[in-house]
Structure formats: C-alpha cells, structure tokens
Amino acid sequence: MLYELIKIDLEVRWRRGQKAHLEQYLQQFPELGPASALDPSIIYEEFRVRQRLGDKPSLSAYQLRFPDQAAELARLVQVESVQETLAATRPATVPSPAPAAPPPPREAEVSEGRVYHLDGTYKVISRLGRGSFGEVWRAEGPGGVEVAVKIVRGTVRLEEAKRELQSLGLIRRLRHVFLLSLHGYWRLDDRLLIAMELADGSLRDLLEDYQRRGKPGIPAAELSRYTAEAAEALDYLHDRQLLHRDIKPENLLRLEGHVQVADFGLARVFEQTRRLVTTGGGGTPAYTAPEVFWQGKVGPFSDQYSLAATYVELRLRRQLFPGHNWSQLMREHLERTPDLSPLPEAEQEVLLRALAKDAGHRFASCREFASALQQAIVGTVEGGMSS
C-alpha cells in the first residue's frame, strides 16, 4: 500500500512542478529499508513520471543511483518502449475484431537429429553453445556441407525487430575474407534461424586452450595477427556505414588459422532486445566504449575500443576492468585508467590510445590501431624484451 501511495504522490508532485525523489521517501519512511531493497517498480515509476512530466533523465543515471536494480529497471523500460512502439503502429480506429483464431502449435524444442526444411534441408547435429542471442548448433546443410545454425527465440515478434530483419538481406551480400559468411535466414514460428559458416572455435576457446597449457594468455605475435585481421573486417563494415557493436572474444572466430568476425549484423538487428542486459547502444558491458555508456552514441571508434579491450583480455587472461556488474563496469570505463601491466611500455602506449575515453583521441581506423600494435610488438622483440 505504501508503494502505491508513493507512486500517486510522485505524479502529483511532478505535475505541480515539485521535484520529488525516492531518497526523500526513504528518509520519511524508514520501513522502506535501504535503497538497495527498493522494488524496481517504484524506481521505474519515478523514472516514468520524470520522463512524462519532468526533466527526462537518462536510464544510465538511474542505474548509477540504483545499481542493485539496474538490470530489472532496464527490462521495465524496454517493455514500456516495445508497448509504445506497438501502440503507435495501430490505426486510430479499429473495427470490432473477429474471434481470434487459436494460436498455431509451438515448434518443438530443438534436439539432435531435428530436420528443418528451409531453402534446402538442414539437419541439426549437436549444440555448440548458448549465447546472448540464443543457441548455436552444428548442422548438416544442403549437399552435406556442415554449417552453424543460430536459433534466436522470441525477438522476431517485436515490430521493430521485424523491420530490422530486412537488413539481414544486405548483410548476407557482404563478402570479406575475415567476415564469417551468412548463408541464409528464415523465420519459423517465433524463432529466427540463421545459417552461417562453421568455424573451428573462437578466440575465447583459444585463450582457454593456452590457459590449460599454463600460459598467461595468447602470445603477442599471434594475437596481433588475429587483431589485424579483425581490424580489416571492421573497417570494411565501417566503410559501408555498418557497425559491429559487440566485439568480444566470443565473436572473433577462427577458421583455418584466420579470424572470422561474427555476429556483425545481429548486434544491430536485435539491438532493441539486447538493451535490457547490456547498454543503451548495444554491446557487452565489459567491452563497451565510454561514449556508449554516457551518451548512447555508437560509431566506428566504439568498435575500435571494444577490439582493444578484447585484445587486453586475450593477452593478459583478465578483463580490461574487474567490475562484476553493469554499474561497476560503467564507472570503470568512464573514469578509470586500465592497468595494462605487465605488458611492454610500447604495447601499452598503443592500447591506451585505442582505449582513450575521448573517441576523438583514438586511432583514425581499426587498421591504423592494429598496425601500430604490430609495430610496437616487433620493436619490443627486436629490443630483446619478452613478448
């Protein structure tokens, strides 16, 4: 009951131009407990009222104020955004609808041996893993060719996602030696199936392999070559006004000894549904550039930052920053200088430029960053320092 009274009071006060915040109610009503114990719904109510009647604060500001409720608050905001989008697409007047037809039977769960008849036959063989978009399965495609099939659930129901699916047609036509090839995509029930080239594993897998062998990380010479290949692919996307938005070790795959940048279109296609667990501009918090957290601005320099953060983790076997939740990571990306020891000074210097808080201070392109990194590593080796 107290929550409901606070919700009413919040709206009344903001309508009158009186700034009311939850901290005031916490002081007035000790039975509410600490801020960390507040129900996310009451935090969302203050956010919603201020969006409608007040100063329109950012979601990031609220997640800083209430870090324990950050993820759930983002989910509530996303749900409201989707509802508004769907409402905006409905006509102003609608005739009385006919009785609704019963929903179609739901597709059976994916399992080994399952066959999908799409543009050819795809037989599921084994699950390769789960990711932020869904599941990835090894499958046998037309002609017996082994492929990877990514299965995304639920997101294709959203009106925004439906429109964005058109971009997959463009992405399918992209061809670059270091981009993972997309063979096709299909909507099936409430799922999206995407068939793509089957890789040998990711750089995350390679790091774990080195870890099992007692190594501190992927050696500089090998890792810098992979980074240069990824940089080529990213600049190819940037030259075509496309962004990746989610560079991380899991999205840098290996195929016959070379890197294949993956998920370069899906981060854009499903940005709306990823916001609830990541940031306002897509991406994974551990690798997200400061400007994305602070302003929601994503650009080529943001991909460069993520590539540098990925390099650091693969090189040192630890994340760029040690934060364990969204709010901690945001503060660290915005305010802290990363600790790059024990890397050689020349290597650190290049990485710190690519990781500059101000995007304008980074390298002009991902290729320029990768080239500077390779030069620093070669110079270190020639100077007799360990790589």
Secondary structure, 3 states (H helix, E strand, C coil): CHHHHHHHHHHHHHHCCCCCCHHHHHHHCHHHCCHHHCCHHHHHHHHHHHHHHCCCCCHHHHHHHCHHHHHHHHHHHHHHHHHHHHHHHCCCCCCCCCCCCCCCCCCCCCCCCCEEECCCEEEEEEEEEECCCCEEEEEECHHHCEEEEEEEECHHHCHHHHHHCHHHHHHHCCCCCCECCEEEEEEECCEEEEEEECCCEEHHHHHHHHHHCCCCCCCHHHHHHHHHHHHHHHHHHHHCCCCCCCCCHHHEEEECCEEEECCCCHHHHCHHHHCCCCCCCCCCHHHCCHHHHHHCCCCHHHHHHHHHHHHHHHHHCCCCCCCCCHHHHHHHHHHCCCCCCCCCHHHHHHHHHHCCCCHHHCCCCHHHHHHHHHHHHHHHHHCCCCC
